[in-house]
Amino acid sequence: MNKLVELFCDVDDFCKVFIPEWEKQLIADGTQKRKRRSRLTMSEVMTIIIGFHMSHYRDFKNYYTGHVSRFCREEFPHLLSYTRFLELMPRTIVPMCAYFTSLKGKPTGIEFIDSTTLTVCHNIRIPRHKTFNGIARRGKSTMGWFYGFKLHLIVNYRGEIVAAKVTTGNVHDTKPVEELAAGLTDKLYGDKGYLSKALEASLFEKGVTLITTVRKNMKAKAMSLWDRAMLSKRFIIETINDQLKNISQIEHSRHRSMNGFMLNLMAGLVAYCLKDNKPSLNLTDSELNSMIVA
């Protein structure tokens, strides 16, 4: 329970600053005309949602009815029914996105970029899939064709998420790179999916050197030993993608709305950002200095 208390304290500190300013904006632009309070505060609702993505439970209903309702009554004395809680969840999307932004890592000069698929249904069910009809798209990854979205990530060598963007499954990996790389410095490492002379030149003008592997039918690139070593350590972002899917559960096929999909994704990203032990390269000061020399 200590973890849950720590999580609530962190979320509550954020909400005390963000929620009043957000509500002022909603009232000012006419989006919100009246203020209706719930028995559960926004901090409590967000804590329960994020807590699910930190737990070993595979679906939210079992987590809420089998764990929170049974063992967390002291922590949440005004707990709602499961159906009422589901009605409140969409309200947390904007605060959850803002909270994720506050948790993102800072650029270190050594960043890695990759994308991962977010499949919303099996390929044979595409013709009768309704939830994301007209929104999701078919795409192709190294594992074959899929239907859904892509999550594009940039992480630093400490395993912290620096930037993230969701696109439909048919968007090429190179398209969101410039937007994601805004504010980066020095080196950005990617796989051969990011090969593009135009992208490389555009990023170089902004102070970012894009370094990628090459295809089998291409000549080997001339690069420093440091860059070769960093390319071989791209497993860090692949490990992060794996943890996001298998621990934080950002991918499943039970979504019933776009809002549910986005909330599930953002809460999973937040849960990862709050992890104590993230995958990292543990680079020493001497190694970092050798990068500057290189």
C-alpha positions in Angstrom: 0.0 0.0 0.0 3.0 2.3 0.5 3.4 2.5 -3.3 -0.3 3.5 -3.7 0.1 6.2 -1.1 3.2 7.5 -2.8 1.5 7.5 -6.2 -1.5 9.3 -4.8 0.7 12.0 -3.2 2.5 12.6 -6.4 -0.7 12.7 -8.5 -2.4 14.9 -5.9 0.5 17.4 -5.9 0.2 17.7 -9.7 -3.6 18.0 -9.6 -3.6 20.8 -7.0 -1.7 22.9 -9.5 -3.1 21.8 -12.8 -6.9 21.3 -12.1 -7.7 24.8 -10.9 -6.0 26.4 -14.0 -7.6 23.9 -16.3 -11.1 24.5 -14.9 -10.6 28.3 -15.2 -9.8 27.8 -18.9 -12.8 25.6 -19.4 -15.1 28.2 -17.9 -13.5 31.0 -19.8 -13.9 29.5 -23.2 -17.5 28.2 -22.4 -16.6 24.5 -22.5 -17.7 24.0 -18.9 -20.7 25.9 -17.7 -21.2 24.3 -14.2 -19.0 22.7 -11.7 -20.3 19.3 -10.6 -18.2 17.5 -7.9 -17.9 13.7 -7.6 -17.4 11.8 -4.4 -14.0 10.7 -5.8 -11.5 13.5 -6.5 -9.7 13.7 -9.8 -6.5 12.6 -8.0 -8.2 9.5 -6.6 -9.6 8.5 -10.0 -6.2 9.0 -11.7 -4.4 7.1 -9.0 -6.7 4.0 -9.4 -6.3 4.1 -13.2 -2.5 4.4 -13.0 -2.4 1.8 -10.3 -4.0 -0.7 -12.6 -1.2 -0.3 -15.1 1.3 -0.9 -12.3 -0.4 -4.1 -11.1 -0.3 -7.7 -12.3 -4.0 -7.6 -13.3 -4.8 -8.1 -17.0 -8.1 -6.3 -17.2 -9.4 -3.3 -15.3 -12.7 -4.7 -14.1 -11.0 -7.5 -12.1 -8.5 -4.9 -10.7 -11.3 -2.6 -9.6 -13.8 -5.1 -8.3 -11.3 -7.7 -7.1 -8.6 -5.6 -5.6 -9.5 -1.9 -5.1 -13.0 -2.6 -3.8 -11.9 -5.3 -1.5 -8.5 -4.2 -0.2 -8.3 -0.4 -0.7 -11.4 0.9 1.1 -9.3 2.7 3.7 -7.4 4.5 1.0 -10.5 5.3 -1.0 -13.4 5.7 1.6 -15.8 7.2 -1.0 -15.3 4.5 -3.6 -17.9 4.3 -6.4 -19.6 1.4 -8.1 -17.7 0.0 -11.1 -20.1 1.4 -13.7 -20.1 4.8 -12.1 -16.3 4.8 -12.1 -16.3 4.0 -15.8 -18.4 7.1 -16.4 -15.8 9.2 -14.6 -12.7 7.8 -16.4 -13.0 9.9 -19.6 -12.7 13.1 -17.5 -9.1 12.2 -16.7 -7.8 12.2 -20.3 -6.6 15.8 -20.3 -5.1 15.8 -16.8 -3.4 12.4 -17.6 -1.8 13.8 -20.8 -0.6 16.9 -18.8 0.7 14.6 -16.0 2.6 12.5 -18.6 4.1 15.7 -20.0 5.4 16.7 -16.6 7.0 13.3 -16.1 8.9 13.1 -19.4 12.7 12.9 -19.3 15.1 15.5 -20.6 17.3 15.2 -23.7 20.8 14.0 -22.9 22.4 14.1 -26.3 22.1 10.4 -26.6 18.6 9.5 -27.7 17.0 6.4 -29.4 14.0 6.4 -31.6 11.6 3.5 -32.6 8.0 2.8 -33.2 5.8 -0.1 -32.0 2.4 -1.3 -33.2 -0.8 -0.9 -31.2 -3.0 -3.6 -32.7 -6.7 -3.1 -32.0 -8.1 -6.3 -33.4 -7.0 -9.5 -35.2 -6.7 -9.2 -39.0 -9.5 -11.6 -39.6 -11.9 -9.4 -37.6 -11.1 -6.2 -39.5 -14.3 -6.2 -41.7 -16.6 -6.4 -38.7 -14.6 -4.2 -36.3 -16.6 -1.1 -35.4 -14.9 0.7 -32.5 -12.1 2.2 -34.7 -13.8 1.9 -38.1 -12.7 4.9 -40.2 -9.9 5.8 -37.6 -7.5 2.9 -37.4 -5.5 1.8 -40.5 -3.7 -1.2 -41.8 0.1 -1.1 -41.6 3.0 -3.4 -42.0 5.7 -4.0 -39.4 8.6 -6.5 -39.2 6.1 -9.0 -37.8 3.7 -8.6 -40.7 0.4 -6.8 -41.4 -1.6 -5.3 -38.5 -4.7 -3.1 -38.0 -4.5 -0.2 -35.6 -2.0 2.5 -34.6 1.7 3.1 -34.0 3.3 4.6 -31.0 6.5 6.5 -31.9 8.9 7.0 -29.0 12.2 8.8 -28.3 14.0 7.8 -25.2 17.3 8.8 -23.6 20.1 6.5 -22.4 18.6 6.5 -18.9 15.5 4.8 -20.2 13.3 7.9 -19.8 10.7 8.8 -22.4 11.6 12.1 -24.0 8.9 12.3 -26.6 5.9 10.3 -27.8 3.4 10.4 -30.6 0.5 8.2 -31.8 -0.3 7.8 -35.5 -2.4 5.5 -37.6 -0.8 2.2 -38.6 -0.2 3.3 -42.2 2.1 6.3 -41.3 5.7 5.8 -42.2 8.2 5.8 -39.3 10.1 8.8 -40.7 7.0 11.2 -40.8 6.7 12.2 -37.1 10.5 12.3 -36.5 11.0 16.0 -37.0 8.1 16.9 -34.6 9.4 14.4 -32.0 13.0 15.5 -32.3 12.2 19.2 -31.5 14.4 20.3 -28.7 16.9 17.4 -29.0 20.6 17.9 -29.3 23.5 15.9 -30.7 22.9 12.2 -31.5 19.6 10.3 -32.4 20.0 6.6 -33.1 17.5 4.6 -35.1 17.1 1.4 -37.2 17.1 1.2 -41.0 13.4 2.2 -41.0 14.6 5.8 -40.5 16.9 5.9 -43.5 16.2 9.1 -45.3 18.7 11.6 -46.7 16.1 14.4 -46.6 15.3 13.7 -42.9 18.9 13.4 -42.0 19.7 16.8 -43.6 16.7 18.5 -42.0 17.6 17.3 -38.6 21.2 18.2 -39.0 20.2 21.8 -39.7 18.5 21.7 -36.3 21.5 20.4 -34.5 20.5 16.7 -34.4 22.6 14.0 -36.0 20.5 11.1 -37.1 22.5 7.8 -37.1 20.9 4.6 -38.5 21.9 1.1 -39.5 21.9 0.3 -43.2 20.1 -2.2 -45.4 21.9 -5.4 -46.6 22.1 -4.1 -50.1 23.7 -0.8 -49.1 27.3 0.1 -48.6 28.5 0.3 -45.0 28.5 3.8 -43.5 31.7 5.4 -42.2 31.0 6.1 -38.5 32.9 6.4 -35.2 33.4 3.4 -32.9 31.1 5.2 -30.4 28.3 5.5 -32.8 28.6 1.8 -33.8 28.6 0.9 -30.1 25.4 3.0 -29.5 23.6 1.4 -32.5 24.3 -2.0 -31.0 22.6 -0.8 -27.8 19.3 0.1 -29.5 17.8 -2.8 -27.5 17.1 -0.3 -24.8 14.1 1.2 -26.6 13.0 -2.2 -27.8 13.0 -3.3 -24.1 11.0 -0.2 -23.2 8.4 -1.0 -25.9 8.2 -4.6 -24.6 7.6 -3.4 -21.0 5.0 -0.9 -22.2 3.0 -3.7 -23.8 3.5 -6.5 -21.4 3.7 -4.7 -18.1 2.0 -1.3 -18.6 -0.5 -3.0 -21.0 -0.8 -0.2 -23.5 -2.1 -2.7 -26.1 -5.2 -4.8 -26.0 -8.2 -5.5 -28.2 -11.0 -4.7 -25.7 -11.4 -1.0 -26.4 -15.0 0.3 -26.8 -14.1 3.9 -27.7 -11.3 6.2 -28.9 -11.3 7.9 -25.5 -10.8 4.6 -23.8 -7.9 3.8 -26.1 -6.2 7.1 -25.5 -6.7 7.0 -21.7 -5.3 3.4 -21.5 -2.3 4.5 -23.6 -1.5 7.6 -21.5 -2.0 5.8 -18.2 0.4 3.1 -19.4 3.0 5.7 -20.3 2.6 7.4 -17.0 3.0 4.1 -15.2 6.2 3.4 -17.0 7.5 6.9 -16.2 7.0 6.3 -12.5 8.9 3.0 -12.5 11.8 2.9 -10.2 14.0 0.6 -12.3 13.9 1.5 -15.9 16.1 -0.1 -18.6 19.3 2.0 -18.9 22.7 1.9 -20.4 24.6 3.0 -17.2 27.1 5.0 -19.1 30.0 6.2 -17.0 31.4 9.8 -17.1 34.5 8.6 -18.9 32.3 7.0 -21.6 30.3 10.2 -22.0 33.4 12.2 -22.3 34.7 9.8 -25.0 31.5 10.6 -26.9 32.3 14.3 -26.9 35.8 13.6 -28.2 34.3 11.3 -30.9 
